[in-house]
């Protein structure tokens, strides 16, 4: 319980990231939630990020030049703007710098903040070290992991999404890890968004009606690290057993053209956001998620909030959210054949009640509690650094329960 005589301190936080809205990815979405929460609590928040194709309407945003990845133009790295960061932070010194990505911009921010004596926290949102094998750079895995360890161990603490990841990283000598779960907007992502007109469009050409038809959905970045060959196998096997199956893929990326050739019967609708994305989730029946490269996997939580039973490997969001054969389907990490067979079983023996159970689970994940926990840890760092005093208490029981449900 917060004591009434304690005044909540307000601070100036500089948030450094290679991706932010309007980018469409889990990192940008999570940071947008944290950013909005800090502002709502009265804090001053500066966002430093690469320029986007669309203008950003932010109260305090510093956009820097960026370079797109050669194999994935939609992903940018910010350039290491040492001089600009130094001038900016000397003119308007933040109380704390939070670095959300470890690219050139994040590296420069870490070095400049340490030189100026500004406390730094960080997040580890992406398993970059596992991506190397998907882009024929497996030889870089060890040096990339060494760099990530060096980077994060030079910050006051590092936020990660699950206790599973905490165990793995701790064994690799990562220090001061804090589990910060993920939440979902259950008003936006809801079974109430089901759109029968959209659904009938998908089911056109079948004898199925809206209720007895079957639509499988996949949402995500269409890139090599997402294990998309297994998605192809699973959808083809599902259709072999259920010829009336329709499948929809939401997302874009360098693998889209190849997937469209491999799955000519599947609808590829590109990136969606907001209410349009929510309608796509709620209008489907099953969510097929074969990725093995996630730190969490926000789309699983969004699908469950929308009333979908998900087929996922037993790790990250899947391991923390899904109760096997109750609210979805879990498959062991190394069992690709089992994933395909489970997808077929889900299609043939559809269990509508699973979607209701999935929705109940997702409804327990409150962004408000998670963002309050984030704020509390930032203030704790500042208190230990002597930058703030009289840190307010937080309802640790409630936060602990929420964190435990998301992997803490």
C-alpha positions in Angstrom: 0.0 0.0 0.0 1.3 3.4 -0.9 1.6 5.7 2.1 -0.5 8.9 1.7 2.3 11.1 3.0 4.8 10.0 0.4 5.1 12.2 -2.7 5.8 10.2 -5.8 9.0 11.5 -7.4 9.0 12.6 -11.0 12.0 12.1 -13.2 13.4 12.7 -16.7 14.0 9.4 -18.5 15.7 9.2 -21.9 14.4 6.1 -23.8 16.9 5.0 -26.5 15.7 2.5 -29.1 16.2 1.4 -32.6 12.5 0.9 -33.1 9.4 2.7 -31.9 5.9 3.4 -33.2 4.7 3.6 -35.9 7.0 0.5 -36.5 5.0 -2.7 -36.2 6.7 -5.2 -33.9 6.6 -6.5 -30.4 9.5 -4.3 -29.2 7.8 -1.1 -30.5 4.5 -2.0 -29.0 6.0 -2.8 -25.6 8.0 0.4 -25.5 4.9 2.4 -26.5 3.1 1.0 -23.4 6.0 1.8 -21.1 6.4 5.3 -22.6 2.7 6.1 -22.2 2.7 4.8 -18.6 5.7 7.0 -17.6 4.1 10.0 -19.1 0.8 9.3 -17.4 2.7 9.1 -14.1 3.9 12.6 -14.6 7.5 11.8 -15.7 9.3 13.5 -18.6 10.2 11.0 -21.3 12.5 11.7 -24.2 12.6 9.1 -27.1 15.7 8.8 -29.1 15.3 6.6 -32.2 16.0 6.4 -36.0 13.8 8.3 -38.3 10.7 6.5 -39.5 8.9 6.6 -42.9 5.9 8.1 -41.1 6.1 11.2 -38.9 6.1 10.7 -35.1 3.8 12.8 -33.0 5.7 12.7 -29.7 6.2 15.5 -27.2 9.9 15.0 -26.9 11.5 12.9 -29.7 15.0 13.1 -31.0 15.2 11.3 -34.4 18.6 10.3 -35.7 19.8 8.9 -39.1 19.4 5.1 -39.5 20.5 2.4 -41.9 18.2 -0.4 -43.0 19.4 -4.0 -42.8 20.4 -5.2 -46.3 18.4 -8.4 -46.0 15.4 -6.7 -44.3 14.7 -3.1 -45.3 12.0 -2.5 -42.7 14.5 -2.9 -39.8 16.8 0.0 -39.1 19.8 0.5 -36.9 20.3 4.0 -35.6 23.7 5.5 -36.3 26.0 6.0 -33.3 25.4 9.8 -32.8 28.1 10.3 -30.1 28.3 14.1 -30.4 24.6 14.7 -30.7 23.9 12.5 -27.6 26.6 14.3 -25.6 25.4 17.8 -26.6 21.8 16.8 -25.9 22.3 15.3 -22.5 24.7 18.0 -21.4 22.1 20.7 -22.3 19.2 18.7 -20.8 20.6 16.0 -18.5 18.2 13.1 -17.9 18.0 11.4 -14.5 18.2 8.0 -16.2 18.8 6.5 -19.6 16.9 3.4 -20.6 18.4 1.5 -23.6 16.0 -0.9 -25.3 18.2 -2.1 -28.1 21.9 -2.9 -28.4 22.7 -1.6 -31.9 25.1 1.2 -32.8 22.8 3.8 -31.3 22.3 1.9 -28.1 26.1 1.3 -27.8 26.8 5.0 -28.2 24.1 5.9 -25.7 25.6 3.5 -23.1 29.1 5.0 -23.6 27.9 8.6 -23.4 25.7 8.0 -20.4 28.5 6.3 -18.5 30.9 9.1 -19.4 28.4 11.7 -18.0 27.7 9.6 -14.9 24.0 9.1 -15.8 22.4 5.8 -14.5 21.5 3.3 -17.3 19.0 0.5 -17.4 18.4 -1.8 -20.4 16.0 -4.3 -21.9 16.8 -7.5 -23.9 13.9 -7.8 -26.3 15.4 -9.8 -29.2 17.4 -13.0 -29.4 19.8 -11.6 -31.9 22.3 -14.3 -31.1 19.9 -17.0 -32.3 19.2 -15.1 -35.5 22.7 -15.7 -36.8 22.0 -19.2 -37.9 19.0 -18.1 -39.9 21.1 -15.7 -41.9 24.0 -18.0 -42.5 26.1 -16.3 -40.0 26.3 -19.0 -37.3 30.0 -18.3 -36.8 28.9 -15.0 -35.2 26.8 -16.5 -32.5 29.5 -16.6 -29.8 30.9 -13.1 -30.4 27.3 -11.7 -30.6 26.5 -13.3 -27.2 29.7 -12.0 -25.7 28.8 -8.5 -26.9 25.3 -8.7 -25.5 26.7 -9.9 -22.1 29.3 -7.1 -22.1 26.6 -4.5 -23.0 24.0 -5.5 -20.5 26.3 -6.1 -17.6 27.4 -2.5 -17.8 23.8 -1.3 -17.0 22.2 -1.1 -13.5 19.7 -3.8 -14.5 18.3 -5.6 -17.5 14.6 -6.3 -18.1 13.7 -9.6 -19.7 10.2 -11.0 -20.3 10.3 -14.5 -18.7 11.9 -16.5 -16.0 12.8 -19.1 -18.6 15.0 -16.6 -20.3 16.4 -15.4 -16.9 17.6 -19.0 -16.2 19.3 -19.3 -19.6 21.0 -15.9 -19.4 22.1 -16.3 -15.8 23.8 -19.5 -16.9 25.6 -17.4 -19.5 26.8 -14.9 -16.8 24.3 -12.1 -17.4 23.9 -10.1 -14.2 21.2 -8.1 -12.5 18.3 -9.5 -14.6 14.7 -8.4 -13.8 11.7 -10.2 -15.2 9.1 -7.8 -16.6 6.2 -9.6 -18.2 4.0 -8.5 -21.0 0.4 -7.4 -21.1 -2.4 -7.1 -23.6 -5.2 -4.6 -24.3 -8.2 -6.9 -23.7 -10.7 -4.3 -24.9 -9.0 -4.0 -28.3 -8.1 -7.7 -28.6 -11.4 -9.4 -27.9 -13.8 -12.0 -29.3 -16.3 -9.1 -29.6 -14.3 -7.9 -32.6 -15.4 -10.9 -34.7 -16.4 -9.8 -38.1 -18.8 -12.1 -39.9 -18.5 -10.2 -43.2 -14.7 -10.6 -43.2 -15.1 -14.2 -42.2 -17.4 -15.0 -45.0 -15.0 -13.4 -47.4 -12.3 -15.8 -46.2 -14.6 -18.8 -46.5 -15.9 -17.9 -50.0 -15.8 -21.0 -52.2 -16.4 -23.5 -49.5 -19.7 -25.0 -48.4 -19.0 -23.9 -44.8 -21.0 -21.3 -43.0 -19.4 -18.8 -40.6 -19.9 -21.1 -37.6 -18.8 -24.4 -39.0 -16.0 -23.1 -41.2 -12.4 -23.2 -40.0 -9.9 -20.4 -40.4 -6.2 -20.7 -39.3 -4.3 -17.5 -38.7 -0.7 -16.5 -38.4 0.4 -13.0 -37.4 4.1 -12.0 -37.4 7.1 -10.7 -39.2 7.7 -12.8 -42.3 11.5 -13.3 -41.8 13.9 -16.2 -41.8 14.2 -16.5 -38.0 10.4 -17.1 -37.6 10.6 -20.8 -38.6 8.3 -20.3 -41.5 9.1 -23.5 -43.3 7.3 -25.3 -40.5 4.3 -22.9 -40.9 4.1 -24.1 -44.5 4.2 -27.7 -43.5 1.6 -27.3 -40.8 -0.9 -25.4 -43.0 -0.5 -27.9 -45.8 -1.0 -30.9 -43.5 -4.1 -29.2 -41.9 -5.6 -28.6 -45.3 -4.9 -32.2 -46.4 -7.1 -33.4 -43.5 -9.6 -30.5 -43.7 -10.0 -29.5 -47.3 -12.4 -26.7 -46.3 -9.7 -25.0 -44.2 -8.9 -21.4 -45.0 -5.7 -19.8 -43.8 -4.8 -16.1 -43.4 -1.3 -14.6 -42.8 -1.0 -11.1 -41.4 2.4 -9.5 -41.7 5.2 -8.7 -44.1 8.9 -9.2 -44.5 11.5 -10.6 -46.8 10.0 -14.1 -46.9 6.6 -13.0 -48.0 7.1 -13.7 -51.8 8.5 -17.1 -51.1 5.6 -18.0 -48.8 3.1 -16.8 -51.3 4.6 -19.1 -53.9 4.6 -22.0 -51.5 1.0 -21.4 -50.3 -1.0 -20.0 -53.2 -4.3 -20.9 -51.5 -3.5 -18.8 -48.4 -4.6 -15.2 -48.1 -1.6 -12.9 -47.4 -3.0 -9.5 -46.2 0.1 -7.6 -45.2 0.6 -5.7 -42.0 -2.4 -4.7 -40.0 -2.7 -2.7 -36.8 -5.3 -1.4 -34.3 -8.9 -2.4 -34.8 -8.3 -3.9 -38.2 -5.7 -6.3 -36.7 -8.1 -7.1 -33.8 -10.8 -8.0 -36.3 -8.5 -10.4 -38.1 -7.6 -12.2 -34.9 -11.2 -12.4 -33.6 -12.5 -13.7 -37.0 -10.2 -16.7 -37.1 -10.4 -20.0 -35.1 -6.9 -21.3 -34.6 -3.6 -19.4 -34.3 -0.5 -21.3 -35.7 2.8 -20.0 -34.2 5.9 -22.1 -35.1 8.6 -19.5 -34.1 11.5 -20.6 -31.9 13.3 -17.2 -31.8 11.1 -15.1 -29.5 12.0 -13.6 -26.2 8.3 -13.6 -25.5 5.8 -13.5 -28.4 3.2 -10.8 -27.9 1.1 -12.1 -30.7 0.3 -15.3 -28.7 -1.2 -13.1 -25.9 -3.1 -11.0 -28.5 -4.5 -14.2 -30.1 -5.6 -15.7 -26.8 -7.2 -12.4 -25.8 -9.2 -12.6 -29.1 -10.5 -16.1 -28.1 -8.2 -18.2 -30.3 -6.6 -21.5 -29.3 -2.9 -21.3 -30.1 -0.5 -24.0 -31.3 2.9 -23.1 -30.0 6.2 -24.6 -28.9 6.6 -24.9 -25.1 8.8 -21.9 -24.5 8.5 -18.1 -24.1 4.9 -16.9 -24.2 3.6 -20.4 -24.9 5.1 -22.0 -21.8 3.9 -19.1 -19.6 0.4 -18.7 -21.0 -1.0 -21.9 -22.5 -2.3 -24.9 -20.5 -1.9 -27.8 -23.0 -5.2 -29.1 -24.4 -7.1 -26.7 -22.1 -6.4 -23.2 -23.4 -4.3 -24.2 -26.4 -1.7 -26.7 -27.6 1.9 -27.0 -26.6 4.6 -28.9 -28.4 8.1 -29.7 -27.1 10.9 -27.5 -28.5 12.6 -30.1 -30.7 9.5 -31.8 -32.1 8.7 -30.3 -35.5 6.8 -33.4 -36.5 4.8 -33.1 -33.3 4.0 -29.5 -34.1 2.6 -30.5 -37.5 0.6 -33.4 -36.1 -0.8 -31.2 -33.3 -1.9 -28.6 -35.8 -3.7 -31.3 -37.8 -5.3 -32.6 -34.6 -6.5 -29.1 -33.7 -8.0 -28.7 -37.2 -9.7 -32.1 -37.2 -10.9 -32.1 -33.6 -11.8 -28.5 -33.1 -12.4 -27.6 -29.5 -14.3 -24.2 -29.4 -14.2 -24.2 -25.6 -10.4 -23.7 -25.7 -10.8 -20.2 -27.1 -12.9 -19.3 -24.1 -10.3 -20.6 -21.7 -7.6 -18.7 -23.7 -9.5 -15.5 -23.3 -9.9 -16.0 -19.5 -6.1 -16.5 -19.2 -5.3 -13.4 -21.3 -7.7 -11.3 -19.2 -5.4 -11.7 -16.2 -2.5 -9.9 -17.9 -2.8 -6.3 -17.0 -0.5 -3.7 -18.7 -1.1 -1.3 -15.8 0.5 -3.6 -13.2 3.4 -4.4 -15.5 4.2 -0.7 -16.3 4.0 0.2 -12.7 6.6 -2.5 -11.9 8.8 -1.0 -14.6 8.5 2.5 -13.1 9.2 1.1 -9.7 12.5 -0.5 -10.8 13.6 2.7 -12.5 12.9 4.7 -9.3 14.8 2.0 -7.3 17.9 2.5 -9.5 17.7 6.2 -9.0 17.1 5.9 -5.2 20.2 3.7 -4.9 22.1 6.2 -7.0 21.0 9.0 -4.6 19.0 10.7 -7.4 15.5 10.4 -5.7 14.4 10.1 -2.2 11.4 8.8 -0.4 10.6 6.1 -3.0 6.9 5.1 -2.7 6.0 1.6 -1.9 4.2 -0.6 -4.5 1.7 -3.4 -3.9 4.4 -6.1 -4.2 2.0 -9.0 -3.6 -0.1 -8.0 -6.6 2.9 -7.2 -8.7 4.6 -10.4 -7.7 1.5 -12.4 -8.7 1.3 -10.7 -12.1 5.1 -11.1 -12.7 4.8 -14.8 -11.8 2.1 -15.3 -14.3 4.3 -13.8 -17.0 7.5 -15.6 -16.1 8.8 -14.0 -12.9 
